[in-house]
């Protein structure tokens, strides 16, 4: 079946602009995660959605970052007033349960000029 | 503070030999540990999960060990092949909330 998809695959934006990154998880997966990965670094947790529970936003680096998950499926990560330090690969993952294997999308490479 | 460490230097191994990667952690009470493979430009792909009460797990040419006393996991690839070249990430799930905490990964290069 279809895996996790993310769009766009690449995004170049100017400092100060807002960007939206999209994630389509595997159908039926209740848990959805957003991570950020900078070059040569490990995955930095950003936000976690589980079913209808309130999301765990503890990893969001600032209030410029927000995320939504509509209908328990598609998720959008929004970065407002982008800064150069926001440049990274943003990865989305989903899992059937929160204690289960995570399945990752290909990521969105964000470059802020 | 909580920390997961993987060797940041690339590991070069001759084809056919066994590659061994290390994941060390501090200040965690892990429920389980996972190993993932990541190729350039792609998201990580799950390989193996080992729970806190398990010493060893195998899958084909892969073997993972978990020593909660040493706070260390070893990941072995036997009969390594150039196609095994990738970055390998370890991730710990703590007992408190099961969120995965990730190491930075070790780049493995298998030379023909």
Backbone of each chain as ProteinMPNN parsed JSONL, in Angstrom:
{"seq_chain_A": "XXXXXXXXXXXXXXXXXXXXXXXXXXXXXXXXXXXXXXXXXXXXXXXXXXXXXXXXXXXXXXXXXXXXXXXXXXXXXXXXXXXXXXXXXXXXXXXXXXXXXXXXXXXXXXXXX", "coords_chain_A": {"N_chain_A": [[0.81, -1.198, 0.0], [0.21, 2.394, -0.082], [2.769, 4.529, 1.113], [3.951, 6.89, 3.586], [3.472, 10.158, 2.537], [4.895, 13.29, 1.553], [4.724, 16.769, 0.956], [5.77, 20.011, -0.243], [8.567, 18.408, -1.975], [10.854, 19.847, -2.011], [11.497, 23.133, -0.814], [12.095, 26.437, -1.323], [12.472, 29.489, 0.196], [12.082, 32.951, 1.065], [13.576, 34.743, 3.724], [11.452, 35.57, 6.392], [9.06, 34.969, 5.16], [6.037, 32.94, 5.205], [5.631, 29.386, 5.462], [4.097, 26.304, 4.415], [4.017, 22.931, 5.157], [3.213, 19.692, 4.09], [1.789, 16.569, 5.16], [0.863, 13.304, 4.409], [-0.276, 10.68, 6.071], [0.078, 7.059, 6.517], [-2.821, 5.273, 5.745], [-5.127, 4.751, 8.34], [-3.278, 4.823, 10.358], [-2.875, 5.982, 13.603], [-1.136, 7.58, 14.993], [0.953, 10.405, 14.507], [3.901, 12.054, 13.617], [6.074, 14.867, 13.615], [9.333, 15.73, 12.634], [12.51, 17.381, 12.696], [15.44, 17.573, 10.795], [18.668, 18.491, 10.746], [21.66, 19.026, 8.803], [23.78, 16.301, 9.154], [22.877, 15.805, 11.67], [20.903, 14.297, 14.333], [17.449, 13.266, 14.497], [15.194, 15.749, 15.38], [12.621, 16.034, 17.564], [9.447, 17.462, 16.955], [6.513, 17.712, 17.05], [3.638, 15.799, 18.055], [0.894, 13.836, 17.213], [-1.885, 12.022, 18.368], [-4.522, 10.18, 17.656], [-7.563, 11.518, 18.753], [-6.59, 12.967, 20.803], [-5.131, 15.746, 22.615], [-2.479, 17.385, 20.946], [1.033, 16.703, 21.429], [3.072, 19.227, 21.861], [5.569, 19.757, 22.684], [8.074, 19.828, 21.494], [8.25, 21.899, 19.686], [10.143, 24.566, 18.442], [9.699, 27.329, 18.639], [7.133, 29.893, 18.893], [6.581, 30.425, 16.315], [6.193, 28.175, 14.967], [3.714, 25.836, 14.101], [1.206, 23.264, 14.016], [-1.289, 21.285, 12.433], [-3.736, 18.688, 12.429], [-5.989, 17.357, 10.41], [-9.141, 15.802, 10.575], [-8.039, 13.513, 11.601], [-6.137, 12.603, 9.85], [-4.488, 13.889, 7.35], [-1.757, 16.117, 7.867], [-0.556, 19.402, 8.547], [2.306, 21.341, 8.745], [3.173, 24.465, 9.82], [5.287, 27.183, 9.353], [5.89, 30.297, 10.449], [7.044, 33.518, 9.417], [9.71, 32.84, 8.482], [13.077, 31.95, 9.335], [16.63, 31.881, 8.715], [17.806, 29.866, 10.195], [15.856, 27.996, 10.264], [16.182, 26.379, 8.139], [16.306, 23.121, 6.987], [15.714, 19.544, 6.831], [12.448, 18.477, 6.93], [10.757, 15.982, 8.44], [8.119, 13.645, 8.348], [6.336, 11.202, 10.151], [4.394, 8.219, 10.608], [2.51, 5.993, 12.697], [0.946, 2.919, 13.652], [0.192, 2.574, 16.3], [1.139, 4.44, 19.199], [3.275, 3.212, 20.299], [4.529, 1.867, 18.401], [6.377, 0.816, 15.441], [7.741, 3.439, 13.51], [6.857, 4.915, 10.445], [8.34, 6.574, 7.88], [8.041, 9.531, 5.85], [9.441, 10.912, 2.774], [10.426, 13.375, 3.364], [10.649, 16.995, 3.514], [12.708, 19.305, 2.087], [13.687, 22.26, 3.35], [14.741, 25.43, 2.489], [15.825, 28.466, 3.59], [16.383, 31.575, 2.449]], "CA_chain_A": [[0.0, 0.0, 0.0], [0.919, 3.653, -0.145], [3.481, 4.908, 2.327], [3.767, 8.268, 4.013], [3.907, 11.105, 1.511], [5.092, 14.66, 2.008], [4.863, 17.755, -0.123], [6.589, 19.687, -1.405], [9.809, 17.715, -1.647], [11.802, 20.932, -1.777], [10.888, 24.446, -0.705], [13.02, 27.546, -1.115], [11.695, 30.666, 0.536], [12.841, 34.095, 1.558], [13.456, 35.038, 5.151], [10.278, 36.356, 6.747], [7.847, 34.41, 4.556], [5.432, 31.781, 5.852], [5.603, 28.175, 4.642], [3.268, 25.189, 4.872], [4.502, 21.621, 4.741], [2.089, 18.765, 4.196], [2.088, 15.16, 5.379], [-0.225, 12.338, 4.292], [0.201, 9.454, 6.732], [-0.492, 5.798, 6.057], [-4.225, 5.181, 6.137], [-5.381, 3.94, 9.524], [-2.315, 5.107, 11.423], [-3.437, 6.987, 14.507], [-0.075, 8.45, 15.511], [1.679, 11.153, 13.474], [5.01, 12.798, 14.204], [6.915, 15.746, 12.801], [10.705, 15.874, 13.094], [13.386, 18.225, 11.903], [16.783, 17.001, 10.723], [19.678, 19.348, 10.151], [22.73, 18.259, 8.174], [24.66, 15.586, 10.066], [22.306, 15.742, 13.023], [19.821, 13.359, 14.546], [16.105, 13.797, 14.337], [14.706, 16.591, 16.469], [11.167, 15.917, 17.675], [8.729, 18.732, 16.929], [5.135, 17.614, 17.522], [3.085, 14.445, 17.981], [-0.562, 13.716, 17.259], [-2.377, 10.66, 18.607], [-5.974, 10.126, 17.616], [-8.264, 12.76, 19.071], [-5.976, 13.589, 21.983], [-4.415, 17.001, 22.392], [-1.127, 17.082, 20.458], [2.214, 16.995, 22.242], [3.785, 20.277, 21.14], [6.726, 20.101, 23.515], [9.29, 19.971, 20.719], [8.235, 23.059, 18.788], [11.225, 25.447, 18.911], [9.22, 28.679, 18.932], [5.707, 30.061, 18.562], [6.422, 30.586, 14.865], [5.889, 26.836, 14.464], [2.436, 25.266, 14.516], [0.808, 22.134, 13.178], [-2.661, 20.817, 12.552], [-4.053, 17.409, 11.808], [-7.417, 17.438, 10.121], [-9.841, 14.539, 10.389], [-7.218, 12.389, 12.023], [-5.333, 12.092, 8.747], [-3.493, 14.813, 6.809], [-1.226, 17.118, 8.795], [0.166, 20.535, 7.977], [3.232, 22.062, 9.626], [3.308, 25.839, 9.354], [6.351, 27.99, 9.943], [5.647, 31.706, 10.131], [8.201, 34.441, 9.479], [10.853, 31.919, 8.468], [14.434, 32.414, 9.59], [17.624, 31.029, 8.061], [18.068, 28.684, 11.02], [14.785, 27.017, 10.035], [16.575, 25.523, 7.014], [16.518, 21.738, 7.431], [14.755, 18.597, 6.255], [11.329, 18.236, 7.84], [10.289, 14.612, 8.225], [6.866, 13.236, 8.966], [6.239, 9.755, 10.337], [3.148, 7.768, 11.214], [2.541, 4.635, 13.221], [-0.385, 2.396, 13.973], [0.036, 2.926, 17.701], [2.263, 5.299, 19.578], [4.412, 2.402, 20.722], [4.824, 1.016, 17.245], [7.348, 1.264, 14.458], [7.379, 4.642, 12.778], [7.079, 4.884, 9.01], [8.693, 7.948, 7.521], [7.963, 10.055, 4.504], [10.742, 11.261, 2.202], [10.883, 14.647, 3.894], [10.647, 18.255, 2.749], [13.932, 20.086, 2.333], [13.372, 23.687, 3.4], [15.887, 26.348, 2.443], [15.424, 29.859, 3.81], [17.47, 32.439, 1.945]], "C_chain_A": [[0.839, 1.24, 0.0], [1.582, 3.94, 1.182], [3.131, 6.319, 2.729], [4.263, 9.184, 2.888], [3.986, 12.504, 2.103], [5.209, 15.563, 0.788], [5.032, 19.141, 0.458], [7.838, 18.911, -1.001], [10.911, 18.721, -1.341], [11.06, 22.249, -1.721], [11.978, 25.469, -0.431], [12.187, 28.787, -0.87], [12.613, 31.772, 1.026], [12.589, 34.287, 3.049], [12.24, 35.936, 5.394], [8.974, 35.844, 6.155], [7.327, 33.241, 5.39], [5.484, 30.597, 4.903], [4.681, 27.141, 5.277], [3.816, 23.904, 4.301], [3.395, 20.609, 5.028], [2.569, 17.328, 4.372], [0.807, 14.343, 5.249], [0.246, 11.031, 4.91], [-0.39, 8.209, 6.079], [-1.918, 5.689, 6.612], [-4.386, 4.264, 7.342], [-4.398, 4.149, 10.652], [-2.834, 6.249, 12.296], [-2.392, 7.981, 14.994], [0.657, 9.11, 14.347], [2.701, 12.052, 14.154], [5.621, 13.726, 13.156], [8.285, 15.851, 13.473], [11.417, 16.865, 12.183], [14.773, 17.594, 11.945], [17.703, 17.98, 10.015], [20.832, 18.482, 9.681], [23.618, 17.623, 9.243], [24.145, 15.448, 11.481], [21.245, 14.66, 13.112], [18.483, 14.031, 14.357], [15.684, 14.559, 15.587], [13.191, 16.53, 16.48], [10.528, 17.299, 17.703], [7.35, 18.604, 17.577], [4.603, 16.219, 17.238], [1.568, 14.508, 18.123], [-0.923, 12.257, 17.504], [-3.893, 10.723, 18.674], [-6.597, 11.491, 17.858], [-7.69, 13.472, 20.287], [-5.313, 14.906, 21.609], [-2.985, 16.683, 21.953], [-0.062, 17.43, 21.493], [3.082, 17.974, 21.452], [5.117, 20.614, 21.796], [8.009, 20.32, 22.731], [9.342, 21.178, 19.805], [9.226, 24.1, 19.3], [10.788, 26.868, 19.225], [7.759, 28.775, 18.543], [5.501, 30.379, 17.086], [6.024, 29.248, 14.215], [4.525, 26.398, 14.992], [2.098, 24.123, 13.581], [-0.638, 21.792, 13.463], [-2.759, 19.423, 11.95], [-5.553, 17.363, 11.643], [-8.002, 16.045, 9.915], [-9.027, 13.324, 10.76], [-6.332, 11.839, 10.932], [-4.249, 13.086, 8.363], [-3.058, 15.818, 7.871], [-0.479, 18.193, 8.026], [1.029, 21.171, 9.062], [3.435, 23.442, 9.033], [4.432, 26.536, 10.1], [6.121, 29.423, 9.501], [6.959, 32.497, 10.236], [9.509, 33.644, 9.521], [12.174, 32.647, 8.666], [15.407, 31.456, 8.931], [17.897, 29.767, 8.878], [16.957, 27.636, 10.935], [15.133, 26.068, 8.891], [16.963, 24.141, 7.523], [15.629, 20.843, 6.582], [13.693, 18.322, 7.318], [10.712, 16.889, 7.48], [8.997, 14.377, 8.987], [6.882, 11.715, 9.081], [4.87, 9.417, 10.904], [3.342, 6.356, 11.742], [1.144, 4.227, 13.628], [-0.762, 2.742, 15.418], [1.237, 3.746, 18.107], [3.459, 4.501, 20.083], [4.923, 1.537, 19.592], [5.935, 1.607, 16.392], [6.836, 2.508, 13.748], [7.762, 4.499, 11.31], [7.229, 6.326, 8.532], [8.37, 8.272, 6.074], [9.347, 10.451, 4.026], [11.283, 12.598, 2.7], [10.673, 15.812, 2.942], [11.92, 19.006, 3.114], [13.583, 21.559, 2.231], [14.662, 24.493, 3.413], [15.366, 27.769, 2.578], [16.6, 30.754, 3.446], [17.541, 33.755, 2.716]], "O_chain_A": [[2.065, 1.157, 0.075], [1.037, 3.637, 2.243], [2.136, 6.881, 2.27], [5.357, 8.988, 2.36], [3.248, 12.854, 3.025], [5.721, 15.17, -0.259], [4.504, 19.432, 1.531], [8.13, 18.776, 0.187], [11.788, 18.469, -0.514], [10.113, 22.472, -2.475], [12.694, 25.379, 0.567], [11.29, 29.099, -1.652], [13.776, 31.538, 1.356], [11.497, 34.014, 3.547], [12.032, 36.927, 4.695], [7.896, 36.24, 6.598], [8.061, 32.636, 6.171], [5.394, 30.765, 3.687], [4.505, 27.1, 6.494], [4.053, 23.801, 3.097], [2.732, 20.664, 6.064], [3.593, 16.92, 3.825], [-0.202, 14.642, 5.888], [1.085, 10.342, 4.329], [-1.248, 8.3, 5.202], [-2.175, 5.973, 7.781], [-3.857, 3.153, 7.371], [-4.637, 3.71, 11.777], [-3.181, 7.324, 11.806], [-2.731, 9.104, 15.368], [0.947, 8.47, 13.336], [2.399, 12.724, 15.14], [5.672, 13.402, 11.969], [8.395, 16.03, 14.686], [10.985, 17.142, 11.064], [15.227, 17.138, 12.994], [17.535, 18.261, 8.828], [20.969, 17.336, 10.108], [24.142, 18.309, 10.12], [24.871, 15.03, 12.382], [20.752, 14.168, 12.096], [18.407, 15.231, 14.089], [15.809, 14.063, 16.707], [12.545, 16.93, 15.512], [11.008, 18.199, 18.392], [7.051, 19.305, 18.544], [5.049, 15.544, 16.31], [1.036, 15.146, 19.031], [-0.327, 11.359, 16.908], [-4.469, 11.251, 19.626], [-6.207, 12.487, 17.248], [-8.246, 14.469, 20.747], [-4.979, 15.148, 20.449], [-2.346, 15.803, 22.53], [-0.237, 18.328, 22.316], [3.746, 17.589, 20.49], [5.721, 21.643, 21.493], [8.944, 20.936, 23.244], [10.382, 21.453, 19.207], [9.163, 24.484, 20.468], [11.449, 27.551, 20.007], [7.207, 27.856, 17.938], [4.368, 30.582, 16.65], [5.579, 29.206, 13.068], [4.219, 26.566, 16.173], [2.642, 24.028, 12.481], [-1.142, 21.981, 14.57], [-1.974, 19.038, 11.083], [-6.298, 17.334, 12.622], [-7.447, 15.221, 9.189], [-9.297, 12.222, 10.283], [-5.82, 10.726, 11.056], [-3.192, 13.118, 8.995], [-3.867, 16.304, 8.662], [0.145, 17.931, 6.997], [0.55, 21.496, 10.148], [3.824, 23.573, 7.873], [4.51, 26.481, 11.327], [6.154, 29.724, 8.307], [7.843, 32.179, 11.032], [10.299, 33.758, 10.458], [12.361, 33.783, 8.232], [15.038, 30.323, 8.62], [18.187, 28.714, 8.311], [17.091, 26.532, 11.462], [14.453, 25.061, 8.695], [17.836, 24.005, 8.38], [14.885, 21.318, 5.723], [14.009, 17.978, 8.456], [10.215, 16.687, 6.372], [8.813, 14.846, 10.11], [7.391, 11.028, 8.196], [4.259, 10.23, 11.598], [4.222, 5.622, 11.292], [0.281, 5.059, 13.909], [-1.888, 3.148, 15.705], [2.254, 3.741, 17.414], [4.539, 5.059, 20.274], [5.667, 0.583, 19.815], [6.37, 2.741, 16.596], [5.653, 2.616, 13.427], [8.848, 4.025, 10.98], [6.361, 7.171, 8.752], [8.419, 7.411, 5.195], [10.32, 10.345, 4.772], [12.452, 12.919, 2.487], [10.539, 15.635, 1.731], [12.177, 19.303, 4.281], [13.227, 22.05, 1.159], [15.55, 24.267, 4.235], [14.556, 28.22, 1.767], [17.666, 30.691, 4.058], [18.393, 34.595, 2.426]]}, "seq_chain_B": "XXXXXXXXXXXXXXXXXXXXXXXXXXXXXXXXXXXXXXXXXXXXXXXXXXXXXXXXXXXXXXXXXXXXXXXXXXXXXXXXXXXXXXXXXXXXXXXXXXXXXXXXXXXXXXXX", "coords_chain_B": {"N_chain_B": [[21.805, 15.34, 31.951], [19.642, 13.817, 29.472], [20.987, 11.668, 27.014], [21.906, 10.395, 23.828], [24.332, 8.603, 22.149], [26.056, 8.132, 19.171], [28.683, 6.905, 17.138], [30.192, 9.495, 15.523], [31.966, 9.51, 13.455], [32.536, 8.222, 10.189], [32.176, 4.794, 9.393], [34.266, 2.548, 7.93], [34.193, -0.418, 6.175], [35.35, -3.532, 4.95], [33.939, -5.292, 2.233], [32.057, -8.202, 2.94], [32.983, -8.525, 5.501], [32.106, -8.252, 9.029], [30.131, -5.61, 10.138], [30.014, -3.42, 12.875], [28.066, -1.367, 14.808], [27.676, 1.192, 17.261], [25.601, 2.226, 19.953], [25.212, 4.339, 22.54], [23.777, 5.297, 25.675], [22.657, 7.649, 28.155], [21.193, 8.343, 31.34], [18.609, 7.364, 30.9], [15.673, 5.332, 31.109], [15.05, 2.945, 29.305], [12.304, 1.67, 27.433], [12.296, 0.327, 25.063], [14.46, -0.125, 22.222], [15.207, 1.039, 18.994], [16.484, 0.398, 15.699], [17.261, 2.137, 12.764], [17.591, 2.591, 9.229], [18.977, 5.021, 7.096], [18.99, 6.387, 3.945], [20.632, 8.683, 1.666], [18.722, 11.622, 1.174], [16.336, 10.477, 1.82], [13.722, 9.325, 4.085], [14.154, 7.801, 7.357], [14.235, 4.202, 7.646], [12.688, 1.571, 9.269], [14.41, -1.045, 10.979], [15.026, -2.958, 13.137], [13.677, -3.818, 16.357], [14.324, -3.871, 19.794], [13.536, -4.982, 22.994], [13.61, -3.968, 26.48], [13.908, -6.177, 28.089], [15.108, -8.013, 26.529], [17.989, -9.614, 25.238], [19.158, -10.026, 22.805], [18.49, -9.728, 19.295], [17.622, -10.965, 16.116], [17.666, -10.65, 12.542], [17.738, -11.909, 9.544], [20.718, -10.962, 8.084], [21.226, -9.233, 10.095], [21.903, -8.247, 13.455], [21.05, -7.344, 16.718], [22.099, -6.237, 19.876], [21.397, -5.636, 23.352], [22.321, -4.077, 26.168], [21.408, -3.282, 29.191], [22.755, -2.741, 31.487], [25.309, -1.818, 30.791], [24.302, 0.231, 29.353], [24.023, 0.256, 26.537], [23.705, -0.452, 23.04], [24.455, -2.705, 20.474], [24.815, -2.955, 16.989], [24.915, -5.213, 14.444], [26.037, -6.096, 11.214], [26.34, -8.83, 9.33], [28.453, -10.466, 6.875], [28.818, -8.221, 5.135], [27.684, -5.968, 2.548], [28.201, -3.81, -0.306], [25.741, -2.546, -0.782], [24.748, -2.199, 1.729], [25.685, 0.142, 2.621], [25.017, 3.118, 4.222], [23.408, 5.492, 6.436], [23.026, 4.736, 9.813], [20.662, 4.817, 12.321], [20.01, 4.976, 15.783], [17.323, 4.73, 18.113], [15.707, 5.543, 21.098], [13.026, 4.567, 23.181], [11.597, 5.945, 25.909], [10.427, 4.798, 29.12], [8.667, 6.489, 30.262], [7.122, 8.072, 28.456], [7.201, 6.936, 25.966], [8.048, 8.313, 23.74], [10.204, 8.585, 20.95], [13.658, 9.045, 21.185], [16.356, 10.255, 19.39], [19.517, 9.142, 18.109], [22.357, 10.691, 16.458], [23.234, 9.225, 14.347], [25.31, 6.911, 12.499], [27.483, 6.85, 9.797], [27.861, 4.309, 7.519], [30.166, 2.717, 5.455], [30.603, 0.423, 3.005], [33.15, -1.157, 1.479], [33.881, -2.412, -1.761]], "CA_chain_B": [[20.774, 15.392, 30.916], [19.529, 12.599, 28.69], [21.829, 11.737, 25.836], [22.168, 9.188, 23.04], [25.558, 8.843, 21.386], [26.52, 7.208, 18.149], [29.957, 7.354, 16.602], [29.95, 10.459, 14.452], [32.875, 9.25, 12.344], [32.09, 7.172, 9.281], [32.79, 3.487, 9.6], [34.618, 1.911, 6.654], [34.313, -1.859, 6.352], [35.553, -4.278, 3.703], [32.843, -6.187, 1.867], [32.164, -9.562, 3.448], [33.268, -8.491, 6.936], [30.998, -7.84, 9.9], [30.136, -4.213, 10.59], [29.417, -3.257, 14.2], [27.783, 0.02, 15.149], [27.427, 1.331, 18.691], [24.672, 3.252, 20.443], [25.305, 4.465, 24.0], [22.824, 6.26, 26.208], [22.785, 7.991, 29.575], [20.033, 8.946, 32.005], [17.345, 6.872, 30.365], [15.163, 4.008, 31.453], [14.402, 2.648, 28.025], [11.352, 0.576, 27.271], [12.846, -0.425, 23.942], [15.382, 0.593, 21.354], [15.025, 0.693, 17.589], [17.514, 0.784, 14.732], [16.731, 2.53, 11.469], [18.55, 2.885, 8.167], [18.607, 6.2, 6.325], [19.755, 6.662, 2.74], [20.61, 10.127, 1.355], [17.518, 12.16, 0.563], [15.168, 9.666, 2.188], [13.435, 9.2, 5.497], [14.631, 6.56, 7.973], [13.453, 2.985, 7.47], [12.813, 0.704, 10.442], [15.091, -2.328, 10.791], [14.849, -3.891, 14.253], [13.3, -3.311, 17.674], [14.698, -4.768, 20.885], [12.935, -4.512, 24.233], [14.542, -3.875, 27.618], [14.13, -7.489, 28.697], [15.707, -8.878, 25.524], [19.438, -9.433, 25.123], [19.609, -10.111, 21.418], [17.457, -9.896, 18.277], [18.227, -11.195, 14.804], [16.823, -10.618, 11.351], [18.592, -12.184, 8.383], [22.127, -10.681, 8.378], [21.283, -8.204, 11.12], [21.79, -8.665, 14.851], [21.107, -6.242, 17.675], [22.182, -6.598, 21.283], [20.942, -4.559, 24.236], [22.853, -4.288, 27.513], [20.896, -2.17, 29.999], [23.745, -2.433, 32.529], [26.29, -0.965, 30.116], [23.551, 1.288, 28.643], [24.591, 0.211, 25.197], [23.206, -1.383, 22.052], [25.34, -2.931, 19.339], [24.117, -3.339, 15.763], [25.864, -5.937, 13.615], [25.66, -6.581, 9.88], [27.301, -9.85, 8.915], [28.633, -10.617, 5.429], [28.384, -6.906, 4.645], [27.661, -5.733, 1.118], [28.172, -2.374, -0.621], [24.364, -2.044, -0.673], [24.473, -1.89, 3.137], [26.203, 1.493, 2.898], [23.933, 4.042, 4.587], [23.534, 5.979, 7.807], [22.211, 3.929, 10.707], [20.218, 5.606, 13.463], [19.346, 4.291, 16.885], [16.302, 5.556, 18.757], [15.252, 4.982, 22.364], [11.722, 4.941, 23.713], [11.656, 5.899, 27.362], [9.247, 4.196, 29.745], [7.768, 7.535, 30.751], [6.118, 8.503, 27.481], [7.384, 6.175, 24.728], [8.532, 9.108, 22.627], [11.53, 8.166, 20.496], [14.772, 9.995, 21.219], [17.195, 9.761, 18.307], [20.926, 9.437, 17.963], [22.68, 11.433, 15.231], [23.513, 8.277, 13.291], [26.67, 6.599, 12.049], [27.544, 6.531, 8.373], [28.576, 3.067, 7.245], [30.606, 2.585, 4.064], [31.111, -0.918, 2.73], [33.997, -1.071, 0.288], [33.957, -3.685, -2.491]], "C_chain_B": [[20.771, 14.077, 30.137], [20.311, 12.735, 27.391], [21.911, 10.378, 25.173], [23.353, 9.487, 22.155], [25.813, 7.718, 20.403], [27.812, 7.777, 17.586], [29.721, 8.264, 15.405], [30.866, 10.249, 13.256], [32.315, 8.124, 11.488], [32.873, 5.901, 9.56], [33.018, 2.83, 8.245], [34.916, 0.442, 6.898], [34.508, -2.511, 4.988], [34.367, -5.21, 3.475], [33.102, -7.593, 2.396], [32.445, -9.624, 4.938], [32.006, -8.112, 7.72], [31.183, -6.386, 10.317], [29.436, -4.138, 11.936], [29.294, -1.781, 14.531], [27.346, 0.088, 16.607], [26.458, 2.462, 18.981], [24.753, 3.242, 21.966], [24.316, 5.509, 24.492], [23.078, 6.494, 27.694], [21.465, 8.575, 30.054], [18.702, 8.587, 31.355], [16.958, 5.586, 31.064], [14.378, 3.543, 30.235], [13.418, 1.503, 28.103], [11.8, -0.315, 26.115], [13.734, 0.483, 23.12], [15.145, 0.109, 19.926], [16.244, 1.119, 16.777], [16.845, 1.041, 13.392], [17.903, 2.739, 10.504], [18.058, 4.116, 7.423], [19.565, 6.366, 5.147], [19.643, 8.144, 2.4], [19.316, 10.548, 0.681], [16.253, 11.391, 0.886], [14.941, 9.688, 3.694], [13.985, 7.892, 6.043], [13.669, 5.401, 7.732], [13.743, 2.05, 8.634], [13.492, -0.61, 10.087], [14.737, -3.317, 11.899], [14.444, -3.138, 15.506], [13.739, -4.339, 18.703], [14.191, -4.165, 22.19], [13.931, -4.623, 25.397], [14.836, -5.228, 28.233], [14.721, -8.498, 27.699], [17.196, -8.563, 25.408], [19.873, -9.314, 23.669], [18.404, -10.305, 20.498], [18.145, -10.065, 16.946], [17.18, -11.088, 13.701], [17.751, -10.745, 10.156], [20.053, -11.893, 8.757], [22.304, -9.651, 9.499], [21.162, -8.814, 12.516], [21.933, -7.439, 15.742], [21.228, -6.832, 19.065], [21.847, -5.381, 22.131], [21.419, -4.887, 25.643], [22.437, -3.083, 28.372], [21.827, -1.828, 31.158], [24.805, -1.494, 31.972], [25.634, 0.247, 29.458], [24.059, 1.4, 27.2], [23.843, -0.799, 24.326], [24.245, -1.481, 20.935], [24.506, -3.441, 18.173], [25.15, -3.955, 14.829], [25.245, -6.259, 12.263], [26.734, -7.582, 9.477], [27.336, -9.953, 7.395], [28.226, -9.329, 4.71], [28.567, -6.782, 3.132], [27.677, -4.229, 0.853], [26.778, -1.759, -0.504], [23.965, -1.735, 0.772], [24.961, -0.49, 3.516], [25.039, 2.465, 3.089], [24.273, 4.634, 5.947], [22.558, 5.196, 8.673], [21.944, 4.717, 11.99], [19.67, 4.696, 14.548], [18.386, 5.268, 17.554], [15.791, 4.829, 19.99], [13.85, 5.471, 22.682], [11.795, 4.818, 25.225], [10.367, 5.325, 27.919], [8.232, 5.256, 30.137], [6.723, 7.917, 29.721], [6.243, 7.83, 26.122], [7.724, 7.039, 23.523], [9.93, 8.623, 22.256], [12.515, 9.326, 20.581], [15.848, 9.427, 20.306], [18.657, 10.107, 18.482], [21.155, 10.135, 16.632], [23.011, 10.507, 14.068], [24.99, 8.085, 13.016], [26.607, 6.229, 10.587], [28.423, 5.304, 8.18], [28.909, 2.999, 5.756], [31.212, 1.205, 3.902], [31.885, -0.863, 1.411], [34.078, -2.415, -0.412], [35.391, -4.205, -2.548]], "O_chain_B": [[21.749, 13.329, 30.139], [20.298, 13.787, 26.751], [21.975, 9.345, 25.839], [23.381, 10.515, 21.478], [25.79, 6.535, 20.744], [28.007, 8.992, 17.563], [29.128, 7.858, 14.405], [30.587, 10.745, 12.164], [31.696, 7.189, 11.998], [34.053, 5.928, 9.91], [32.069, 2.587, 7.5], [35.769, 0.093, 7.713], [33.907, -2.095, 3.998], [33.86, -5.834, 4.408], [34.217, -8.108, 2.312], [32.184, -10.641, 5.579], [30.991, -7.712, 7.15], [32.25, -5.988, 10.785], [28.373, -4.733, 12.116], [30.278, -1.042, 14.536], [26.725, -0.841, 17.124], [26.491, 3.514, 18.342], [24.402, 2.25, 22.604], [24.049, 6.493, 23.802], [23.639, 5.647, 28.389], [20.726, 9.206, 29.299], [17.791, 9.411, 31.276], [17.812, 4.844, 31.549], [13.165, 3.738, 30.161], [13.67, 0.492, 28.758], [11.698, -1.54, 26.178], [13.751, 1.7, 23.303], [14.912, -1.076, 19.686], [16.939, 2.073, 17.125], [15.987, 0.279, 12.944], [19.032, 3.02, 10.907], [16.865, 4.246, 7.149], [20.779, 6.472, 5.322], [18.677, 8.798, 2.793], [18.866, 9.909, -0.27], [15.207, 11.634, 0.283], [15.836, 10.021, 4.471], [14.256, 6.968, 5.275], [12.457, 5.59, 7.629], [14.9, 1.77, 8.946], [13.208, -1.215, 9.053], [14.207, -4.394, 11.626], [14.812, -1.979, 15.7], [13.548, -5.539, 18.509], [14.394, -2.98, 22.455], [14.958, -5.293, 25.291], [15.893, -5.42, 28.834], [14.818, -9.688, 27.995], [17.609, -7.405, 25.47], [20.822, -8.602, 23.342], [17.426, -10.957, 20.865], [19.138, -9.393, 16.665], [16.0, -11.384, 13.89], [18.46, -9.803, 9.802], [20.578, -12.529, 9.672], [23.428, -9.252, 9.803], [20.417, -9.771, 12.728], [22.819, -6.608, 15.546], [20.551, -7.804, 19.401], [21.992, -4.242, 21.689], [20.971, -5.865, 26.242], [23.035, -2.01, 28.289], [21.712, -0.755, 31.75], [25.157, -0.497, 32.602], [26.322, 1.184, 29.052], [24.456, 2.464, 26.726], [23.407, -1.849, 24.797], [24.828, -0.482, 20.512], [23.603, -4.258, 18.352], [26.134, -3.312, 14.465], [24.08, -6.645, 12.175], [27.898, -7.22, 9.305], [26.382, -9.58, 6.712], [27.399, -9.346, 3.799], [29.455, -7.387, 2.531], [27.219, -3.451, 1.689], [26.646, -0.583, -0.165], [22.95, -1.08, 1.007], [24.677, -0.004, 4.61], [24.184, 2.605, 2.214], [25.305, 4.311, 6.534], [21.398, 5.015, 8.304], [22.861, 5.21, 12.646], [18.944, 3.746, 14.256], [18.612, 6.478, 17.558], [15.48, 3.639, 19.934], [13.526, 6.641, 22.479], [12.023, 3.734, 25.762], [9.329, 5.363, 27.258], [7.055, 4.946, 30.325], [5.551, 8.074, 30.066], [5.465, 8.126, 25.216], [7.693, 6.553, 22.393], [10.737, 8.292, 23.125], [12.243, 10.434, 20.116], [16.215, 8.258, 20.426], [19.008, 11.197, 18.933], [20.267, 10.171, 15.78], [23.065, 10.953, 12.922], [25.81, 8.969, 13.265], [25.791, 5.404, 10.175], [29.572, 5.266, 8.619], [28.042, 3.2, 4.906], [32.191, 0.855, 4.56], [31.322, -0.554, 0.361], [34.311, -3.441, 0.227], [35.64, -5.265, -3.124]]}, "name": "protein", "num_of_chains": 2, "seq": "XXXXXXXXXXXXXXXXXXXXXXXXXXXXXXXXXXXXXXXXXXXXXXXXXXXXXXXXXXXXXXXXXXXXXXXXXXXXXXXXXXXXXXXXXXXXXXXXXXXXXXXXXXXXXXXXXXXXXXXXXXXXXXXXXXXXXXXXXXXXXXXXXXXXXXXXXXXXXXXXXXXXXXXXXXXXXXXXXXXXXXXXXXXXXXXXXXXXXXXXXXXXXXXXXXXXXXXXXXXXXXXXX"}
